[in-house]
Amino acid sequence: MDEDFEIINWRNKLIGAWIFTIPIAIIMFSERLFRMSIFPEEFMTPAILILGFPVIFIFGWQTIRGGARGFYTFYFNMDSLIALGTVIAYISGILSFYNFVDDYSGIGSMIMSIFITGKYIETKARGKATQEIRKLLEFGAKKALIIKGKDEIEIEIKDLKIGDIMIVKPGEKIPTDGIVIKGGSAVDESMITGESLAIEKTVKSPVIGATINQDGILYVKATKIGNDTFLSHIIQLVEETQSTKVPIQRLADKITNIFVPAILIISLLSFFGWWFFTKDINKSIEIFIAVLVIACPCSLGLAVPIALTVGSGMGAKRGILIRKGEAIQTMKEIKIIAFDKTGTITKGKPEVTDIYSKVKQDYLLEIAGSLEKLSEHQIAKAIIKRAGLKKYKEVKNFKILRGRGVEGNIGKKKIVIGNTFLIKEKQISLRGFEEKINLFESEGKTTMIIAENGKTLGIIAVADVIKDEAKKVINYLNWIGYKTAMITGDNERTAKVIAKHSGIEEVVANVLPEDKVKKIKELQNRGMVAFVGDGINDAPALKQANVSIAMGTGTDIAIEAGDIVLVSGSLVGVAQAIILSKATFRKIKQNLFWAFAYNVIAIPLAVAGLLHPIIAEIAMALSSITVVTNANLLRKVK
C-alpha cells in the first residue's frame, strides 16, 4: 500500500470513528458523571449500539478482520486483542437487553476510536521519514531547457529523453542525472550528499538531478530519467530498509505471537476467577475487557520499526543510506574497522610524480601509455594522462593481472607493467632500480615498473593523495575504541606511509583481490569486522564483513554489496553511520523496555480490577505515543 494513501486512509477512519464516538461519550458521561439523561433510559443503549456499529464494524473493520485472522491461523498479532475486546464489549450491549450483563458497548467504541487514533499516529510517524526524502523529488526542476537542432526549447520534465542536451543556467536546478559536455560551474549537492561545500563541475563531470547549479552555465547530456535517476534510487533504498527486519525485531515478533495467547488465557482466568469469587458477571466482563485492552502489544509492535524508519530516514538526509536494517544491530558488536586504500582513504585520483628511466622517457611513456590505455584502473588513467599521447601503439594479447599490473605485446616485444610483486613473479631483474624503488615507496608513492622482453626499462611513480578528512575520522575511531586496519594490494612500504599519515593502526599490504576475503576472515577471529571499500575488487570483502560500508562514489558492484552506502564518498560518513546506527539501536532497546515495562505494571492492575477498560485503553494509547515520540528523538542526533 502506498505510504501516502495509508496515512489518508487512517486519517479518514479516525475522523469517521470520532464523529460517532463523541456523541457516545457525551451520552455515557452525562449519565454516569452528571446524572443527566439525554435520552430516556430505554433508548440510551439502542442509541449507543447504533452509533457504535460503524465505529467497530466499518471504520474498525480492518482491525477486526486482522485480529480474527490470528484465531484461525494461530499466528496472533496486536489486532487480535483489540478485536476480541471491542466485539465482546459491543455484544454486552445486546445482552444487556436481557439484563444478563451491563452495557459496555460504548466502551468498545471508545477503545476502537482510540486504537484507530494510535494507528494514524503510528502510520504518519512511519511515513514521515520517507516523505522527507520524497520531498526532494518535489523540489526538482519542473521543466528543462534543451537544444533541439539550432533552437533552445523548454519542455516538461516528463518529456525529457536520454541523450537530450540540457542548458542549466546559474541558480537553476539540474533537471535530471547527466554528464557535463560543455561549460563549468560549482554545483550544490548538499541535498544528496549532506556536504555543505559546492562541488566543481567541468566537462565529463557527472551531475545529479535536482541539485543546484551555482555560478556558471552548464551543458548537460541526460543519462538517466524518471525512476532510474540517482535520487529515485536513494528513495527506493530507504523504503527497502524500512521494510526489513533486524534480528531483534524477529525476536519481538516471536514474543508477540506467544504474548497474545498468553494474555487471552490470563483474561479468561481473570474472568472466571472474579465470577467464581464474586458472582458478579458485570465486574468479571469489565476485568476481562480491561485485561485484553491493556495488554494490546501495540507499543511492542511499534518499538523496532518506528525507530528503524526514523533512523534510516535521518541517515538518508545526511547522505548515509542504510540498505540493510541488520547493520544497525550488528554495528554495536563491531570491534575492527578495516579500510581499502585507493578511493577510500585516498582520493582515488593518483598522479604521476616521478619517472626514472634507462631509456628515453618519451619511449617509456609511449609503451606504458599504449598498454594502460586498455585498463580502467586509476593508476592506468594517471599514466595515460601523463603520457599525453595523440596516437597509441597497437597492443596484442593484452591481459590484466588483477592486483599486480598488465601485460601485452607491442610488435614483437613483450611488455610487462606492474608492481614489484609482478616483476618478481615474472623473474625480471630489478638490479639498478632498487634504490629508486625504495626511495619512492618510502615517500608513500606507488611504483609501476616497466619491463620489455624480460628487461626492466624504468619506473613510473604514482601518488594518491589522502582525503582531507581521513586522519581526523580515523583518529576519532581509534579514540572511541575501534581497532583500525587497512587492507590493500599496494606494496607494504607505500601502505605503511599512508597508514602513518592517516592514523591507521594495522596494515595488510600486497593483498590480491581474491585474498581480501581471507584477510577479513583472519581479522574476524579477533572480533566482528566492518569493512569500508569502493571498488569492484572490494565487493567480495564487503560481502564477507559483518558490516559492509560502501563509498557511493565507487563502483555499482561495491555499492550493491554494501549494507551502508556513503553517498558523498566522505569518510566522515563512517563516523556518522556508526553514531546513527548506535543511536537507532539504543532507541530500539529503550522502546522495547518501555513496551514491556508498561505491560508488566499494567496487566496486574487490570487483573486486580483497578483499571476500567477506558482507562486501560487510554494507557495503551499513551504507551504507543511514548514509543513513537522516543523514536522521533533520533532527529536530534548530530
C-alpha positions in Angstrom: 0.0 0.0 0.0 1.3 3.4 -0.9 2.5 5.3 2.1 0.5 8.5 1.4 -2.7 6.5 0.8 -2.2 4.6 4.0 -1.9 7.8 6.0 -5.0 9.3 4.3 -6.9 6.1 4.9 -6.2 6.0 8.6 -6.9 9.7 8.9 -10.4 9.3 7.3 -11.1 6.3 9.6 -10.0 8.5 12.6 -12.4 11.3 11.6 -15.3 8.9 10.9 -14.8 7.0 14.1 -14.7 10.1 16.4 -17.8 11.6 14.6 -19.8 8.7 16.0 -17.8 8.2 19.2 -18.1 11.7 20.6 -21.9 11.5 20.8 -21.5 8.1 22.6 -19.0 9.7 25.1 -21.5 12.6 25.7 -24.3 10.2 26.3 -22.3 8.0 28.6 -20.5 10.7 30.7 -23.6 12.8 31.1 -25.4 9.9 32.6 -22.6 8.4 34.7 -20.8 11.6 35.8 -23.6 14.2 35.9 -26.6 12.0 36.3 -28.2 13.7 33.3 -30.1 11.7 30.7 -30.0 13.0 27.2 -32.2 10.1 26.1 -34.9 8.1 28.1 -33.1 5.2 29.7 -34.8 2.7 27.4 -33.3 4.5 24.3 -29.8 5.0 25.6 -28.4 1.5 24.9 -30.0 1.3 21.4 -28.6 4.7 20.5 -25.1 3.7 21.7 -25.3 0.4 19.7 -26.4 2.3 16.5 -23.7 4.9 16.9 -21.1 2.3 17.8 -21.7 -0.1 14.9 -19.9 1.9 12.2 -17.1 2.6 14.6 -16.3 -1.0 15.3 -17.5 -2.8 12.2 -16.9 -0.2 9.4 -14.0 2.1 10.5 -12.5 -0.7 12.6 -13.2 -3.5 10.2 -9.6 -3.8 9.1 -8.6 -4.3 12.7 -11.4 -6.8 13.4 -10.6 -8.8 10.3 -6.8 -8.8 11.0 -7.4 -9.8 14.6 -9.8 -12.6 13.7 -7.3 -14.0 11.2 -5.0 -14.8 14.2 -7.5 -17.0 15.8 -7.8 -19.4 12.8 -4.1 -19.2 11.7 -2.8 -19.4 15.3 -0.4 -16.5 14.4 -1.6 -13.8 16.7 -0.9 -10.1 16.4 -1.7 -6.9 18.3 -5.1 -6.6 16.5 -6.3 -9.9 18.0 -6.7 -8.5 21.5 -8.4 -5.3 20.3 -10.7 -7.2 18.0 -11.8 -9.5 20.8 -12.2 -6.8 23.4 -14.2 -4.4 21.3 -16.5 -7.1 19.9 -17.2 -8.6 23.3 -17.9 -5.1 24.7 -20.3 -4.4 21.8 -22.1 -7.8 22.4 -22.5 -6.9 26.0 -24.8 -4.0 24.9 -27.0 -6.5 23.1 -27.1 -8.9 26.1 -28.0 -6.0 28.4 -31.5 -6.1 26.9 -31.9 -9.4 28.7 -30.5 -8.0 31.9 -27.7 -10.5 31.7 -24.8 -8.0 31.9 -24.3 -4.3 32.0 -23.9 -2.3 28.7 -20.2 -1.9 27.8 -20.8 -1.3 24.1 -19.9 2.4 24.4 -16.6 1.4 25.9 -15.9 -0.8 22.9 -16.5 2.1 20.5 -14.1 4.3 22.5 -11.5 1.6 22.6 -11.6 1.3 18.8 -11.5 5.0 18.2 -8.5 5.5 20.5 -6.9 2.5 18.8 -7.5 4.0 15.3 -6.0 7.3 16.6 -2.9 5.4 17.6 -2.7 3.6 14.2 -2.9 7.0 12.5 -0.1 8.5 14.6 1.9 5.3 14.0 1.4 5.4 10.2 2.1 9.1 10.0 5.3 8.8 12.0 6.4 5.8 10.0 5.8 7.6 6.7 7.4 10.8 7.8 11.0 9.8 7.2 10.2 8.5 3.7 8.1 11.6 2.9 11.0 13.8 3.9 13.2 12.1 1.3 10.4 12.1 -1.3 10.0 15.8 -0.9 13.4 16.2 -2.6 11.7 15.0 -5.8 9.1 17.6 -5.4 11.8 20.3 -5.3 13.3 19.1 -8.5 13.0 21.1 -11.7 9.6 21.0 -13.4 10.9 22.0 -16.8 14.1 21.6 -18.8 15.7 23.9 -21.4 17.1 21.7 -24.2 18.8 22.1 -27.5 16.7 20.9 -30.4 18.6 21.4 -33.7 19.6 25.0 -33.7 16.9 26.1 -31.3 16.6 26.2 -27.5 13.2 24.9 -26.3 11.6 24.5 -22.9 9.9 21.1 -22.2 8.2 19.4 -19.3 10.5 17.0 -17.3 8.3 14.1 -18.2 9.1 14.7 -21.9 12.8 14.6 -21.3 14.7 11.8 -23.1 18.1 10.2 -22.6 20.6 11.9 -24.8 18.9 15.3 -24.7 21.3 18.2 -24.2 20.1 20.4 -21.3 21.1 24.0 -20.7 21.4 24.8 -17.0 21.9 28.4 -16.0 23.2 29.8 -12.7 20.7 29.4 -9.9 18.7 26.7 -11.7 18.2 23.1 -10.7 19.6 20.4 -12.9 16.6 18.6 -14.4 17.9 15.1 -14.3 21.1 13.0 -14.0 23.6 13.6 -16.7 27.2 14.4 -17.7 28.6 17.8 -18.5 29.6 18.2 -22.1 30.4 21.9 -22.1 30.9 24.6 -19.5 32.0 24.7 -15.9 30.4 25.6 -12.6 30.0 24.8 -8.9 27.0 22.6 -8.0 25.3 22.5 -4.6 24.8 18.8 -3.9 24.0 19.1 -0.2 20.5 17.7 -0.6 22.1 14.4 -1.8 25.4 14.1 0.0 25.0 16.2 3.1 28.1 18.1 2.1 27.8 21.9 2.5 30.5 22.9 0.1 29.7 23.2 -3.6 31.3 20.7 -6.0 33.2 22.0 -9.0 31.9 20.5 -12.3 33.8 20.6 -15.6 33.5 18.7 -18.9 32.9 14.9 -18.3 31.8 15.6 -14.7 28.6 13.7 -13.7 25.8 15.7 -12.2 22.7 14.6 -10.2 19.1 15.7 -10.9 17.6 18.3 -8.5 21.0 19.6 -7.4 21.5 23.4 -7.9 23.9 25.0 -10.4 25.5 28.0 -8.8 27.7 30.2 -10.9 28.2 29.1 -14.5 26.3 27.8 -17.5 26.4 24.0 -17.9 25.5 22.0 -21.0 24.5 18.6 -19.7 23.7 15.4 -21.6 20.8 13.5 -19.9 21.9 10.0 -19.0 19.1 8.9 -16.6 15.5 9.8 -16.4 12.5 9.0 -14.2 12.8 6.1 -11.8 16.4 5.4 -13.0 17.8 8.6 -11.5 20.1 8.7 -8.5 17.6 10.4 -6.3 14.9 7.9 -7.1 17.3 5.1 -6.4 18.0 6.6 -3.0 14.3 6.7 -2.2 14.0 3.1 -3.2 16.9 2.0 -0.9 15.4 3.9 2.0 12.0 2.3 1.5 13.6 -1.2 1.3 15.4 -0.5 4.5 12.3 0.5 6.3 10.6 -2.8 5.3 13.4 -5.0 6.5 13.5 -6.6 9.9 16.5 -6.5 12.2 17.2 -9.7 14.3 15.7 -8.1 17.5 12.5 -7.3 15.5 12.1 -11.0 14.7 12.6 -11.7 18.4 9.9 -9.2 19.2 7.5 -10.8 16.7 8.1 -14.2 18.3 7.4 -12.8 21.7 4.2 -11.1 20.4 3.0 -14.4 19.0 3.4 -16.0 22.4 2.3 -13.0 24.4 -1.2 -12.7 22.7 -2.5 -16.2 23.5 -0.9 -15.9 27.0 -3.0 -12.7 27.6 -6.1 -14.5 26.3 -5.6 -17.2 28.9 -4.9 -14.6 31.6 -8.0 -12.6 30.7 -10.2 -15.8 30.7 -8.7 -16.9 34.1 -9.4 -13.4 35.4 -13.0 -13.5 34.2 -13.7 -16.9 35.7 -11.7 -16.1 38.9 -13.8 -12.9 39.6 -17.0 -14.7 38.6 -16.2 -17.6 40.9 -15.3 -15.5 43.9 -17.8 -12.5 43.5 -20.6 -13.9 41.4 -20.6 -10.5 39.7 -20.8 -11.1 36.0 -20.6 -7.4 35.2 -17.4 -6.9 37.1 -16.0 -10.1 35.5 -16.7 -8.9 32.0 -15.3 -5.5 32.8 -12.0 -7.0 34.0 -11.9 -9.4 31.0 -12.2 -6.4 28.6 -9.7 -4.3 30.6 -7.0 -7.1 30.6 -7.5 -7.6 26.8 -7.1 -3.9 26.1 -4.3 -3.0 28.5 -2.2 -5.9 27.2 -2.5 -4.9 23.5 1.1 -5.1 22.4 0.9 -2.0 20.1 3.9 -0.4 21.6 5.8 -3.7 21.3 5.0 -3.9 17.6 6.0 -0.3 17.1 9.2 -0.4 19.1 11.5 -1.6 16.4 10.1 -0.5 13.0 9.4 3.1 14.1 13.0 3.6 15.3 14.4 1.9 12.2 12.2 4.1 10.0 13.2 7.3 11.6 16.9 6.3 11.8 17.1 5.3 8.1 15.3 8.5 7.1 17.7 10.7 9.1 20.6 8.8 7.5 19.3 9.4 4.0 19.1 13.1 4.6 22.7 13.1 5.6 23.9 11.0 2.6 24.0 7.8 4.6 21.9 5.0 3.1 21.3 2.1 5.5 20.4 -0.6 2.9 20.1 -3.4 5.4 18.5 -3.0 8.7 20.6 -5.8 10.3 23.6 -3.5 10.1 22.1 -1.3 12.8 22.1 -4.1 15.3 25.3 -5.6 14.2 27.2 -2.3 14.3 27.2 -2.3 18.1 29.2 -5.5 18.1 31.9 -4.3 15.7 35.5 -4.3 17.1 37.6 -3.7 14.0 37.1 -1.3 11.1 39.1 -2.2 8.0 39.6 0.1 5.1 40.6 -0.2 1.5 43.2 2.3 0.5 42.7 3.6 -3.0 39.5 5.6 -3.4 38.6 5.1 0.3 41.4 6.5 2.4 42.9 8.3 -0.5 41.1 10.3 -3.2 41.5 7.6 -5.8 42.8 10.0 -8.4 46.6 9.4 -8.4 49.0 11.4 -10.4 52.4 10.6 -11.9 55.0 12.3 -9.6 58.3 10.8 -10.8 59.8 9.0 -13.8 63.1 7.1 -13.6 64.2 5.5 -16.9 67.2 4.0 -18.5 65.7 4.6 -21.9 64.3 7.7 -23.5 61.5 9.0 -21.3 59.2 9.5 -24.3 59.6 5.9 -25.3 58.9 4.7 -21.8 55.7 6.8 -21.6 54.7 5.7 -25.2 54.7 1.9 -24.4 53.3 2.4 -20.9 50.5 4.7 -22.2 49.6 2.3 -25.0 49.2 -0.7 -22.6 47.5 1.2 -19.9 45.0 2.7 -22.4 43.3 -0.7 -22.3 42.9 -0.7 -18.5 40.3 1.1 -16.4 42.5 1.2 -13.2 43.0 4.6 -11.6 46.8 4.3 -11.8 46.5 3.5 -15.5 44.5 6.7 -16.0 47.3 8.7 -14.3 49.9 7.2 -16.6 47.8 7.8 -19.7 47.2 11.4 -18.6 51.0 11.9 -18.1 51.9 10.3 -21.4 49.6 12.6 -23.3 49.7 10.5 -26.5 47.8 11.5 -29.6 48.4 8.1 -31.2 48.8 4.8 -29.4 50.8 1.7 -30.3 48.8 -1.4 -31.3 48.7 -3.8 -28.4 48.0 -7.5 -28.8 47.5 -10.3 -26.2 46.6 -7.7 -23.6 45.9 -9.1 -20.2 45.0 -7.6 -16.8 46.8 -9.3 -14.0 44.5 -8.5 -11.1 46.2 -6.7 -8.2 49.6 -6.8 -9.9 49.5 -5.0 -13.3 49.1 -5.6 -17.0 51.0 -7.3 -19.9 50.8 -7.4 -23.7 52.7 -7.4 -26.9 53.7 -4.3 -29.0 55.0 -5.7 -32.2 57.4 -8.5 -31.3 58.1 -7.1 -27.8 56.6 -8.5 -24.6 55.7 -5.6 -22.3 55.0 -6.1 -18.6 53.9 -3.2 -16.4 53.2 -3.8 -12.7 54.3 -3.7 -9.1 57.4 -5.4 -7.6 55.3 -8.5 -6.8 54.5 -9.0 -10.5 58.1 -8.3 -11.7 59.5 -10.8 -9.2 56.8 -13.3 -10.3 58.0 -12.9 -13.9 61.6 -13.3 -12.7 62.7 -10.0 -14.1 65.8 -8.4 -12.5 65.5 -5.1 -10.7 69.2 -4.5 -10.4 70.0 -0.8 -10.6 66.4 0.1 -9.7 66.1 -1.0 -6.1 67.3 2.3 -4.6 64.8 4.4 -6.6 62.0 2.0 -5.8 62.8 2.1 -2.1 63.0 6.0 -2.2 59.7 6.4 -4.0 57.9 3.9 -1.7 59.3 5.5 1.4 57.6 8.7 0.3 54.3 6.8 0.0 54.3 6.5 -3.7 53.2 3.5 -5.8 55.9 2.3 -8.2 54.9 0.8 -11.6 57.8 -1.0 -13.2 58.0 -1.2 -17.0 59.8 -4.2 -18.5 60.4 -5.1 -22.1 61.4 -8.7 -23.1 62.3 -9.5 -19.6 64.4 -6.4 -19.0 63.5 -3.5 -16.8 63.4 -0.2 -18.6 62.2 2.2 -16.0 59.9 3.2 -13.1 56.8 5.4 -13.0 56.0 6.6 -9.5 52.4 7.5 -8.8 51.0 9.1 -5.7 47.4 9.2 -4.4 46.6 12.0 -2.0 45.0 11.1 1.3 41.5 12.5 1.7 41.4 15.7 3.8 39.1 14.2 6.4 40.8 10.8 6.7 43.2 11.5 9.6 40.5 13.2 11.7 38.0 10.4 11.2 40.4 7.5 11.7 41.9 9.1 14.9 38.3 9.6 16.2 37.6 5.9 15.5 40.8 4.9 17.4 39.9 7.2 20.2 36.4 5.7 20.8 37.9 2.2 21.0 37.8 0.7 17.5 40.8 -1.1 16.0 41.6 0.3 12.6 43.2 -1.6 9.7 44.0 -1.1 6.0 43.8 -4.0 3.5 45.4 -3.1 0.2 47.0 -4.6 -2.9 49.7 -1.9 -2.8 53.2 -2.6 -1.6 53.8 -2.7 2.1 56.1 0.3 2.3 53.6 2.7 0.5 50.8 1.3 2.5 52.6 1.9 5.8 53.3 5.5 4.8 49.6 6.1 4.0 48.7 4.4 7.3 51.1 6.6 9.3 49.7 9.8 7.8 46.1 8.7 8.2 46.3 7.2 11.7 45.6 3.5 10.7 46.9 1.1 13.4 47.4 -2.1 11.3 48.4 -2.6 7.7 47.8 -5.6 5.5 49.5 -5.0 2.1 50.3 -6.8 -1.1 46.9 -8.5 -1.0 45.3 -9.8 -4.2 41.6 -9.1 -4.6 40.7 -12.7 -4.0 42.7 -12.7 -0.8 41.0 -9.8 0.8 38.2 -12.1 1.9 40.8 -14.3 3.6 42.3 -11.3 5.4 38.8 -10.2 6.6 38.3 -13.7 8.0 41.6 -13.5 9.8 40.5 -10.2 11.4 37.1 -11.8 12.3 39.0 -14.3 14.5 39.7 -11.3 16.8 36.2 -9.7 16.7 33.4 -8.6 14.4 34.6 -6.5 11.4 33.3 -3.6 9.4 34.9 -3.1 6.0 34.9 0.2 4.0 35.6 0.0 0.3 34.7 1.4 -3.1 36.0 -0.8 -5.9 35.0 -3.9 -7.8 37.8 -5.8 -6.1 36.3 -4.8 -2.7 33.0 -6.4 -3.4 33.9 -9.9 -2.0 35.4 -8.4 1.1 32.4 -6.2 1.6 30.2 -9.4 1.4 32.4 -11.2 3.9 32.5 -8.4 6.5 30.0 -8.4 9.4 29.0 -4.8 8.3 30.0 -3.5 4.9 30.2 0.2 4.2 30.5 1.2 0.5 31.5 4.5 -0.9 28.8 6.0 -3.0 31.5 7.4 -5.3 32.7 3.8 -6.0 31.5 1.1 -8.4 27.9 -0.1 -8.7 29.1 -3.6 -7.7 30.6 -2.3 -4.4 27.6 -0.2 -3.7 25.3 -3.2 -4.1 27.5 -5.2 -1.7 27.3 -2.6 1.0 25.0 -2.7 4.0 25.5 1.0 4.4 26.3 3.3 1.5 28.0 6.7 1.9 26.6 8.8 -0.9 29.3 11.6 -0.8 32.2 9.2 -0.5 33.5 11.1 2.5 35.0 9.2 5.4 33.1 11.4 7.8 30.1 9.3 6.8 31.7 6.3 8.5 31.7 8.0 11.9 28.2 9.4 11.3 26.9 6.0 10.3 28.3 4.4 13.4 26.8 7.2 15.6 23.4 6.9 13.9 23.4 3.1 14.0 24.2 3.0 17.7 21.6 5.8 18.4 19.0 3.9 16.4 19.6 0.6 18.2 19.6 2.4 21.6 16.2 3.8 20.8 15.0 0.3 19.8 16.1 -1.1 23.1 14.5 1.8 25.0 11.3 1.3 23.2 11.2 -2.4 23.9 12.0 -1.7 27.6 9.1 0.8 27.9 6.7 -1.6 26.0 7.5 -4.5 28.3 7.6 -2.3 31.5 4.1 -0.9 30.6 2.7 -4.4 30.4 4.4 -5.7 33.5 2.9 -2.9 35.5 -0.5 -2.5 33.9 -1.6 -6.1 33.5 -1.6 -7.0 37.2 -3.5 -3.8 37.9 -6.1 -4.8 35.3 -6.4 -8.3 36.7 -6.8 -6.8 40.2 -9.8 -4.8 38.9 -8.1 -1.5 39.4 -8.3 -0.3 35.8 -11.5 0.5 34.0 -11.5 -0.5 30.3 -11.5 3.1 29.2 -8.5 3.9 31.4 -6.8 0.8 30.1 -7.3 1.9 26.5 -6.0 5.4 27.2 -2.9 3.9 28.9 -2.4 1.6 25.9 -2.6 4.5 23.5 -0.2 6.6 25.7 2.4 3.8 25.6 2.3 3.8 21.8 2.6 7.5 21.7 5.6 7.3 24.1 7.3 4.8 21.8 6.7 7.0 18.7 7.9 10.1 20.5 11.0 8.4 21.8 11.9 7.2 18.3 11.5 10.7 16.8 14.1 12.0 19.3 16.6 10.4 16.8 16.1 13.5 14.7 18.2 15.4 17.3 21.2 13.1 16.8 24.1 15.2 15.3 
